[in-house]
Amino acid sequence: MHNPTNVFPSGTNRELTATAPQALRGSFRRTFFPLMISRIAAGFPSPADDYVEKQIDLNTHLIQHKEATFILRVSGWSMRDVGIFDGDEIIVDRAITPSDGKIVVAAINGELTVKRLRRVGESVHLLAENPDFPVIVLKEGEELCIWGVVTRVLHSV
């Protein structure tokens, strides 16, 4: 299990692998997948329609602002309780205005992390979604830059 005492506040928190975040624009070709007209039951099986209604473009489906959207790979378990796991990729939109309660990518003194943004009175808190990790409360003199808002999580099943 991950030991949170080694993560905060030593400055070694590297929640995101920021090795060349790939812009979704230009580097991916348009890929279309069949979109079935019927919904699929997650409980009891239902008869499926045997035809395709149209095709779905994942770029259009997953991305609102293509020029401001990036994919980052997550490292660590601090956001596991909202379904963001070690090794997942997150889609981050830099054009969305960060607001209270949003999950954001933040740079704290130059170190990237993914956390839930909370405004408590006049202070800013970054909350992990795992009780093993402490709340990050910005202290005077610390630099915070909200890099973008997380819009999607991609992980294998």
Backbone as ProteinMPNN parsed JSONL, in Angstrom:
{"seq_chain_A": "MHNPTNVFPSGTNRELTATAPQALRGSFRRTFFPLMISRIAAGFPSPADDYVEKQIDLNTHLIQHKEATFILRVSGWSMRDVGIFDGDEIIVDRAITPSDGKIVVAAINGELTVKRLRRVGESVHLLAENPDFPVIVLKEGEELCIWGVVTRVLHSV", "coords_chain_A": {"N_chain_A": [[0.851, -1.192, 0.0], [0.445, 2.251, -0.612], [2.398, 4.686, 1.011], [1.372, 7.489, 2.535], [2.81, 9.301, 4.084], [5.264, 9.599, 2.925], [4.707, 11.143, 0.796], [3.591, 13.706, 1.3], [4.641, 16.415, 3.378], [6.875, 16.505, 1.743], [7.496, 17.325, -0.816], [7.884, 15.598, -2.846], [5.778, 14.71, -4.252], [4.505, 13.29, -6.988], [2.03, 12.936, -8.561], [1.088, 12.798, -11.168], [2.193, 11.539, -14.243], [3.99, 13.465, -16.096], [5.284, 13.313, -18.438], [5.734, 14.501, -21.411], [2.874, 15.421, -22.024], [0.329, 14.585, -24.2], [-1.127, 16.423, -26.686], [-4.42, 16.213, -27.793], [-5.209, 17.099, -30.214], [-4.292, 16.863, -33.606], [-2.276, 14.807, -33.136], [-3.631, 12.45, -33.116], [-5.477, 10.311, -35.213], [-8.697, 10.595, -36.704], [-11.011, 8.412, -35.409], [-13.612, 6.268, -35.908], [-16.304, 4.602, -34.371], [-18.792, 2.02, -34.285], [-22.067, 2.982, -33.269], [-24.515, 1.706, -31.37], [-28.089, 1.546, -31.549], [-29.63, 0.689, -29.408], [-29.712, 0.558, -25.817], [-27.527, -0.988, -23.398], [-28.151, -3.465, -21.012], [-27.172, -3.457, -17.637], [-27.887, -5.151, -15.755], [-30.125, -7.527, -15.968], [-30.034, -9.418, -18.995], [-31.032, -8.017, -22.185], [-32.839, -8.112, -25.3], [-30.812, -7.302, -28.082], [-30.56, -4.805, -30.604], [-29.884, -5.522, -33.993], [-28.535, -3.785, -35.623], [-26.605, -0.918, -36.675], [-26.883, 2.391, -35.638], [-25.49, 4.801, -36.187], [-22.166, 6.169, -36.604], [-19.716, 6.812, -34.074], [-17.563, 9.393, -33.195], [-14.808, 9.363, -31.281], [-13.157, 11.503, -30.542], [-14.841, 13.732, -30.783], [-16.832, 12.951, -29.028], [-15.549, 12.734, -26.514], [-14.137, 15.102, -26.067], [-14.299, 18.514, -25.396], [-13.027, 21.015, -25.826], [-10.824, 20.966, -28.111], [-8.313, 22.153, -28.668], [-7.323, 22.75, -26.203], [-7.066, 20.503, -24.705], [-5.685, 17.715, -23.011], [-4.021, 14.581, -22.362], [-3.122, 12.937, -19.44], [-1.122, 10.671, -17.551], [-1.893, 8.993, -14.598], [-0.263, 8.534, -11.496], [-0.254, 6.744, -8.629], [-2.508, 6.519, -5.754], [-4.224, 8.381, -4.621], [-6.685, 9.349, -5.498], [-8.479, 7.304, -5.663], [-11.062, 6.737, -4.636], [-12.864, 8.066, -6.215], [-12.72, 6.759, -8.515], [-10.36, 7.054, -9.963], [-7.467, 5.591, -10.764], [-4.171, 4.213, -10.114], [-2.105, 4.391, -12.903], [-4.15, 4.98, -14.672], [-5.404, 7.031, -17.374], [-6.104, 10.471, -17.578], [-8.357, 12.825, -18.942], [-7.781, 16.126, -19.513], [-8.982, 19.363, -19.459], [-7.992, 22.478, -20.285], [-9.392, 24.753, -20.837], [-11.658, 24.971, -19.357], [-13.13, 26.68, -16.674], [-11.844, 26.433, -13.476], [-13.636, 25.38, -10.596], [-15.168, 25.331, -7.316], [-15.227, 22.119, -5.959], [-14.657, 20.741, -8.298], [-12.6, 18.283, -9.944], [-9.23, 18.68, -10.339], [-6.147, 19.34, -12.108], [-3.369, 20.364, -10.523], [-0.624, 22.54, -10.021], [1.607, 22.646, -7.535], [3.908, 24.613, -6.191], [5.338, 23.99, -8.472], [5.069, 21.226, -8.718], [3.119, 18.7, -10.114], [-0.18, 17.558, -9.402], [-3.192, 15.647, -8.919], [-6.298, 16.507, -7.706], [-9.275, 17.168, -5.695], [-10.731, 20.313, -5.882], [-11.289, 22.644, -3.379], [-12.83, 25.388, -1.871], [-12.464, 27.0, 1.071], [-13.68, 29.25, 3.025], [-11.464, 31.837, 2.928], [-9.37, 30.355, 2.073], [-7.677, 27.908, 0.008], [-8.194, 24.518, -0.568], [-6.901, 21.326, -1.394], [-8.211, 18.304, -1.995], [-7.668, 14.908, -1.416], [-9.108, 11.893, -2.64], [-9.134, 9.689, -0.958], [-8.852, 8.317, 2.113], [-6.357, 7.813, 3.221], [-4.645, 9.792, 2.531], [-3.579, 13.105, 3.224], [-5.352, 16.285, 3.459], [-4.461, 18.947, 1.357], [-3.525, 22.033, 2.3], [-3.105, 25.198, 1.213], [-0.32, 27.116, 2.013], [0.917, 30.298, 3.146], [3.03, 31.84, 0.837], [3.359, 29.591, -0.712], [3.09, 28.426, -4.042], [0.405, 28.146, -6.244], [-0.988, 26.786, -9.114], [-3.709, 26.234, -11.043], [-3.881, 23.904, -13.352], [-5.612, 22.614, -15.097], [-8.929, 21.217, -15.691], [-10.227, 18.088, -14.831], [-11.928, 15.999, -17.026], [-12.6, 13.459, -17.921], [-11.955, 9.975, -17.224], [-9.82, 7.417, -18.186], [-9.562, 4.018, -18.174], [-8.449, 0.606, -18.024], [-10.44, -2.388, -17.969]], "CA_chain_A": [[0.0, 0.0, 0.0], [1.17, 3.502, -0.728], [2.568, 5.35, 2.289], [1.179, 8.912, 2.284], [3.769, 10.146, 4.78], [6.375, 9.85, 2.019], [4.243, 11.977, -0.304], [3.362, 15.072, 1.749], [4.82, 17.558, 2.503], [8.277, 16.486, 1.345], [7.697, 17.913, -2.135], [8.166, 14.549, -3.826], [4.504, 14.245, -4.784], [4.399, 13.294, -8.443], [0.804, 12.198, -8.823], [0.859, 12.637, -12.597], [3.341, 11.399, -15.105], [3.85, 14.603, -17.006], [6.215, 13.134, -19.541], [5.174, 14.906, -22.706], [1.441, 15.251, -22.19], [0.019, 14.615, -25.627], [-2.328, 17.144, -27.108], [-5.266, 15.319, -28.573], [-5.314, 17.619, -31.565], [-3.188, 16.604, -34.517], [-1.486, 13.598, -32.951], [-4.497, 11.293, -33.231], [-6.348, 10.351, -36.387], [-10.102, 10.42, -36.364], [-11.399, 7.019, -35.366], [-15.051, 6.151, -35.731], [-16.747, 3.313, -33.885], [-20.245, 1.885, -34.434], [-22.915, 3.335, -32.133], [-25.742, 0.92, -31.447], [-29.262, 2.33, -31.188], [-30.197, 0.25, -28.135], [-28.868, 0.615, -24.628], [-27.201, -2.317, -22.899], [-28.524, -3.635, -19.613], [-26.101, -3.845, -16.731], [-28.496, -6.123, -14.854], [-30.567, -8.678, -16.73], [-29.863, -9.231, -20.438], [-32.193, -7.651, -22.989], [-32.544, -8.338, -26.716], [-30.095, -6.183, -28.705], [-30.852, -4.558, -32.013], [-28.806, -6.036, -34.822], [-28.053, -2.82, -36.603], [-25.888, 0.245, -36.18], [-27.592, 3.632, -35.931], [-24.523, 5.714, -36.792], [-20.839, 5.985, -36.041], [-19.376, 7.8, -33.07], [-16.181, 9.869, -33.228], [-14.4, 9.504, -29.884], [-12.635, 12.852, -30.316], [-15.996, 14.605, -30.573], [-17.565, 12.458, -27.867], [-14.8, 12.892, -25.262], [-13.391, 16.347, -25.969], [-15.08, 19.714, -25.633], [-12.136, 22.056, -26.361], [-9.708, 20.147, -28.592], [-7.029, 22.864, -28.625], [-6.906, 22.935, -24.815], [-7.263, 19.223, -24.027], [-4.503, 16.87, -22.908], [-4.135, 13.342, -21.591], [-2.028, 12.708, -18.499], [-1.187, 9.371, -16.878], [-1.899, 9.134, -13.146], [0.58, 7.644, -10.719], [-0.634, 6.823, -7.224], [-3.839, 6.078, -5.367], [-4.901, 9.394, -3.806], [-8.021, 9.658, -6.02], [-9.115, 6.01, -5.941], [-12.462, 6.671, -4.235], [-13.692, 8.617, -7.296], [-12.5, 5.936, -9.698], [-9.111, 7.372, -10.663], [-6.533, 4.623, -10.207], [-2.781, 4.217, -10.573], [-1.968, 3.95, -14.284], [-5.217, 5.517, -15.515], [-5.189, 8.299, -18.067], [-7.18, 11.434, -17.371], [-8.484, 13.863, -19.955], [-7.739, 17.404, -18.798], [-9.353, 20.49, -20.316], [-7.458, 23.724, -19.731], [-10.285, 25.857, -21.169], [-12.752, 25.011, -18.384], [-12.813, 27.45, -15.472], [-11.91, 25.597, -12.271], [-14.556, 25.867, -9.573], [-15.241, 24.536, -6.106], [-15.758, 20.769, -6.123], [-14.136, 20.099, -9.509], [-11.316, 17.585, -9.854], [-8.319, 19.503, -11.128], [-4.713, 19.123, -12.089], [-2.805, 21.557, -9.914], [0.823, 22.599, -9.813], [1.927, 23.257, -6.246], [5.348, 24.874, -6.222], [5.892, 23.33, -9.652], [4.807, 19.781, -8.706], [1.76, 18.394, -10.549], [-0.984, 16.603, -8.657], [-4.625, 15.671, -9.251], [-7.059, 16.558, -6.452], [-10.542, 17.904, -5.737], [-10.552, 21.701, -5.475], [-12.267, 23.135, -2.403], [-12.622, 26.727, -1.34], [-12.958, 27.033, 2.444], [-13.478, 30.646, 3.423], [-10.487, 32.517, 2.07], [-8.263, 29.458, 1.724], [-7.872, 26.878, -1.008], [-7.804, 23.179, -0.141], [-6.891, 20.281, -2.413], [-8.594, 17.098, -1.273], [-7.508, 13.574, -1.982], [-10.314, 11.07, -2.508], [-8.632, 8.476, -0.321], [-8.602, 8.763, 3.494], [-4.96, 7.618, 3.594], [-3.888, 10.963, 2.102], [-4.056, 14.314, 3.902], [-5.796, 17.456, 2.713], [-3.396, 19.925, 1.12], [-3.973, 23.391, 2.548], [-2.06, 26.1, 0.743], [0.247, 27.997, 3.027], [1.45, 31.548, 2.618], [4.311, 31.676, 0.146], [3.299, 28.486, -1.657], [2.556, 28.81, -5.347], [-0.584, 27.229, -6.792], [-1.496, 27.061, -10.448], [-4.655, 25.215, -11.491], [-3.433, 23.637, -14.72], [-6.762, 22.237, -15.909], [-10.022, 20.492, -15.04], [-10.357, 16.709, -15.313], [-13.263, 15.771, -17.584], [-12.809, 12.023, -18.133], [-10.95, 9.025, -16.772], [-9.724, 6.257, -19.06], [-8.832, 2.902, -17.571], [-8.791, -0.736, -18.494], [-11.257, -3.201, -17.067]], "C_chain_A": [[0.878, 1.229, 0.0], [1.244, 4.188, 0.623], [2.475, 6.856, 2.105], [2.179, 9.789, 3.014], [4.988, 10.427, 3.917], [5.997, 10.803, 0.891], [4.121, 13.436, 0.109], [4.079, 15.294, 3.064], [6.222, 17.618, 1.92], [8.55, 17.099, -0.016], [7.986, 16.868, -3.201], [6.891, 14.014, -4.456], [4.484, 14.387, -6.298], [3.222, 12.43, -8.826], [0.61, 11.919, -10.302], [2.175, 12.441, -13.304], [3.195, 12.453, -16.177], [4.844, 14.504, -18.149], [5.497, 13.364, -20.847], [3.681, 14.658, -22.803], [1.059, 15.486, -23.64], [-1.234, 15.424, -25.874], [-3.142, 16.209, -27.975], [-5.411, 15.81, -30.002], [-4.106, 17.174, -32.376], [-2.484, 15.271, -34.353], [-2.318, 12.328, -33.06], [-5.317, 11.416, -34.507], [-7.777, 10.131, -35.924], [-10.441, 8.932, -36.464], [-12.886, 6.955, -35.067], [-15.381, 4.725, -35.309], [-18.257, 3.231, -34.064], [-20.962, 2.273, -33.146], [-24.228, 2.589, -32.304], [-26.911, 1.765, -30.961], [-29.799, 1.937, -29.815], [-29.178, 0.42, -27.011], [-28.584, -0.813, -24.18], [-27.52, -2.386, -21.417], [-27.308, -4.047, -18.808], [-26.619, -4.841, -15.697], [-28.842, -7.373, -15.619], [-30.404, -8.411, -18.217], [-31.169, -8.818, -21.118], [-31.844, -7.903, -24.448], [-31.875, -7.1, -27.311], [-30.536, -6.029, -30.142], [-29.642, -4.987, -32.828], [-28.324, -5.044, -35.865], [-27.409, -1.617, -35.906], [-26.653, 1.491, -36.592], [-26.693, 4.609, -36.674], [-23.152, 5.377, -36.228], [-20.56, 7.109, -35.052], [-17.887, 8.127, -33.198], [-15.765, 10.137, -31.784], [-13.811, 10.879, -29.583], [-13.778, 13.818, -30.019], [-16.735, 14.231, -29.295], [-16.869, 12.798, -26.545], [-14.222, 14.281, -25.029], [-14.279, 17.536, -26.308], [-14.243, 20.804, -26.309], [-10.853, 21.386, -26.842], [-8.359, 20.852, -28.51], [-6.488, 22.994, -27.208], [-6.971, 21.639, -24.016], [-6.027, 18.346, -24.14], [-4.852, 15.593, -22.173], [-2.899, 13.223, -20.72], [-2.219, 11.342, -17.856], [-1.011, 9.586, -15.376], [-0.969, 8.106, -12.521], [0.198, 7.809, -9.253], [-2.113, 6.563, -7.017], [-4.647, 7.131, -4.615], [-6.313, 9.717, -4.275], [-8.846, 8.399, -6.28], [-10.6, 5.985, -5.63], [-13.41, 7.377, -5.212], [-13.388, 7.913, -8.606], [-11.308, 6.317, -10.532], [-8.019, 6.547, -9.999], [-5.139, 4.794, -10.79], [-2.716, 3.652, -11.993], [-3.063, 4.438, -15.218], [-4.73, 6.744, -16.266], [-6.381, 9.186, -17.771], [-7.167, 12.426, -18.525], [-8.657, 15.176, -19.206], [-8.007, 18.525, -19.788], [-8.906, 21.781, -19.64], [-8.362, 24.916, -20.008], [-11.451, 25.977, -20.19], [-12.288, 25.781, -17.155], [-12.92, 26.546, -14.255], [-12.864, 26.218, -11.247], [-14.586, 24.881, -8.415], [-15.892, 23.184, -6.39], [-15.258, 20.034, -7.348], [-12.851, 19.342, -9.19], [-10.39, 18.277, -10.837], [-6.915, 18.918, -11.123], [-4.119, 20.433, -11.607], [-1.288, 21.422, -9.844], [1.048, 23.35, -8.507], [3.435, 23.38, -6.184], [6.013, 24.088, -7.346], [5.652, 21.836, -9.734], [3.347, 19.522, -9.087], [1.098, 17.353, -9.657], [-2.422, 16.691, -9.149], [-5.389, 15.552, -7.938], [-8.393, 17.246, -6.697], [-10.296, 19.296, -5.16], [-11.673, 22.103, -4.524], [-11.853, 24.52, -1.928], [-13.263, 26.733, 0.04], [-12.661, 28.427, 2.981], [-12.557, 31.323, 2.428], [-9.364, 31.593, 1.615], [-8.68, 28.433, 0.669], [-7.367, 25.559, -0.445], [-7.827, 22.269, -1.356], [-7.1, 18.963, -1.688], [-8.292, 15.848, -2.077], [-8.84, 12.854, -1.79], [-9.892, 9.684, -2.035], [-8.259, 8.909, 1.094], [-7.152, 8.57, 3.959], [-4.086, 8.823, 3.245], [-4.452, 12.213, 2.761], [-4.562, 15.373, 2.926], [-4.59, 18.374, 2.534], [-4.018, 21.302, 1.307], [-2.818, 24.3, 2.148], [-1.621, 27.03, 1.858], [0.772, 29.255, 2.359], [2.828, 31.304, 2.017], [4.342, 30.509, -0.821], [2.623, 28.956, -2.938], [1.611, 27.731, -5.854], [-1.002, 27.709, -8.16], [-2.435, 25.915, -10.807], [-4.42, 25.042, -12.983], [-4.591, 23.288, -15.64], [-7.779, 21.459, -15.088], [-10.133, 19.104, -15.67], [-11.792, 16.508, -15.793], [-13.604, 14.292, -17.739], [-11.663, 11.228, -17.538], [-10.986, 7.837, -17.728], [-8.949, 5.174, -18.336], [-9.322, 1.586, -18.128], [-9.658, -1.447, -17.484], [-10.83, -4.646, -17.174]], "O_chain_A": [[1.964, 1.214, 0.578], [0.233, 4.263, 1.322], [3.406, 7.459, 1.57], [2.388, 10.931, 2.604], [5.687, 11.411, 4.157], [6.856, 11.224, 0.118], [4.507, 14.321, -0.653], [4.114, 14.349, 3.852], [6.709, 18.71, 1.628], [9.703, 17.37, -0.351], [8.3, 17.214, -4.34], [6.915, 12.979, -5.121], [4.449, 15.502, -6.819], [3.387, 11.328, -9.35], [0.021, 10.899, -10.66], [3.162, 13.109, -12.995], [2.355, 12.33, -17.068], [5.2, 15.513, -18.758], [4.744, 12.514, -21.32], [3.244, 13.796, -23.566], [1.443, 16.496, -24.23], [-2.291, 15.125, -25.319], [-2.589, 15.488, -28.806], [-5.702, 15.024, -30.904], [-2.997, 17.122, -31.845], [-2.122, 14.652, -35.354], [-1.758, 11.232, -33.092], [-5.795, 12.5, -34.843], [-8.019, 9.545, -34.868], [-10.184, 8.289, -37.481], [-13.356, 7.524, -34.082], [-14.81, 3.765, -35.826], [-18.94, 4.253, -34.004], [-20.509, 1.929, -32.054], [-24.961, 2.814, -33.266], [-26.752, 2.6, -30.071], [-30.371, 2.778, -29.122], [-27.967, 0.425, -27.228], [-29.312, -1.739, -24.539], [-27.196, -1.472, -20.659], [-26.514, -4.882, -19.241], [-25.856, -5.317, -14.857], [-27.971, -8.198, -15.896], [-30.615, -7.283, -18.661], [-32.258, -9.207, -20.696], [-30.665, -7.908, -24.803], [-32.32, -5.977, -27.072], [-30.85, -7.01, -30.816], [-28.503, -4.827, -32.389], [-27.76, -5.439, -36.885], [-27.64, -1.349, -34.727], [-27.03, 1.638, -37.755], [-27.099, 5.181, -37.685], [-22.997, 4.42, -35.47], [-21.095, 8.21, -35.175], [-17.055, 7.225, -33.296], [-16.305, 11.033, -31.136], [-13.956, 11.371, -28.464], [-13.682, 14.631, -29.1], [-17.207, 15.104, -28.566], [-17.538, 13.116, -25.561], [-13.853, 14.609, -23.901], [-14.924, 17.572, -27.356], [-14.702, 21.442, -27.256], [-9.899, 21.249, -26.076], [-7.345, 20.188, -28.296], [-5.314, 23.316, -27.026], [-6.936, 21.667, -22.786], [-5.407, 18.241, -25.198], [-5.848, 15.526, -21.453], [-1.773, 13.385, -21.191], [-3.35, 10.906, -17.641], [-0.09, 10.278, -14.942], [-0.899, 6.959, -12.961], [0.317, 8.903, -8.699], [-2.873, 6.408, -7.973], [-5.671, 6.794, -4.021], [-7.078, 10.311, -3.515], [-9.812, 8.438, -7.043], [-11.345, 5.271, -6.302], [-14.628, 7.295, -5.056], [-13.747, 8.398, -9.679], [-11.237, 5.946, -11.703], [-7.682, 6.762, -8.835], [-4.955, 5.437, -11.824], [-3.217, 2.557, -12.251], [-2.926, 4.324, -16.436], [-3.778, 7.409, -15.858], [-7.521, 8.724, -17.718], [-6.108, 12.816, -19.019], [-9.555, 15.324, -18.378], [-7.347, 18.628, -20.822], [-9.382, 22.128, -18.56], [-8.125, 25.996, -19.467], [-12.159, 26.984, -20.195], [-11.185, 25.56, -16.655], [-13.972, 25.952, -14.019], [-12.888, 27.435, -11.065], [-14.098, 23.755, -8.519], [-16.968, 23.113, -6.983], [-15.416, 18.816, -7.437], [-12.108, 19.713, -8.281], [-10.717, 18.44, -12.013], [-6.55, 18.119, -10.26], [-4.337, 21.484, -12.209], [-0.75, 20.334, -9.637], [0.725, 24.532, -8.388], [4.152, 22.381, -6.133], [7.123, 23.58, -7.185], [6.004, 21.223, -10.741], [2.438, 20.062, -8.457], [1.734, 16.395, -9.217], [-2.822, 17.699, -9.732], [-5.167, 14.627, -7.157], [-8.621, 17.83, -7.756], [-9.723, 19.436, -4.08], [-12.853, 21.926, -4.826], [-10.687, 24.777, -1.627], [-14.465, 26.499, 0.17], [-11.526, 28.736, 3.346], [-12.843, 31.373, 1.231], [-8.495, 32.009, 0.849], [-9.86, 28.144, 0.475], [-6.26, 25.481, 0.087], [-8.668, 22.42, -2.241], [-6.276, 18.552, -0.871], [-8.619, 15.75, -3.259], [-9.603, 13.177, -0.879], [-10.243, 8.662, -2.625], [-7.418, 9.793, 1.255], [-6.765, 9.114, 4.993], [-2.915, 8.869, 3.623], [-5.669, 12.371, 2.849], [-4.244, 15.356, 1.737], [-3.795, 18.553, 3.457], [-4.923, 21.691, 0.569], [-1.709, 24.19, 2.669], [-2.436, 27.642, 2.548], [1.038, 29.272, 1.157], [3.677, 30.645, 2.618], [5.237, 30.425, -1.661], [1.705, 29.775, -2.912], [1.963, 26.552, -5.892], [-1.33, 28.88, -8.353], [-2.013, 24.761, -10.87], [-4.725, 25.931, -13.778], [-4.568, 23.62, -16.825], [-7.524, 21.091, -13.942], [-10.132, 18.967, -16.894], [-12.747, 16.803, -15.075], [-14.776, 13.918, -17.692], [-10.553, 11.733, -17.369], [-12.057, 7.315, -18.039], [-7.807, 5.387, -17.929], [-10.44, 1.466, -18.629], [-9.618, -1.148, -16.291], [-11.39, -5.507, -16.496]]}, "name": "protein", "num_of_chains": 1, "seq": "MHNPTNVFPSGTNRELTATAPQALRGSFRRTFFPLMISRIAAGFPSPADDYVEKQIDLNTHLIQHKEATFILRVSGWSMRDVGIFDGDEIIVDRAITPSDGKIVVAAINGELTVKRLRRVGESVHLLAENPDFPVIVLKEGEELCIWGVVTRVLHSV"}
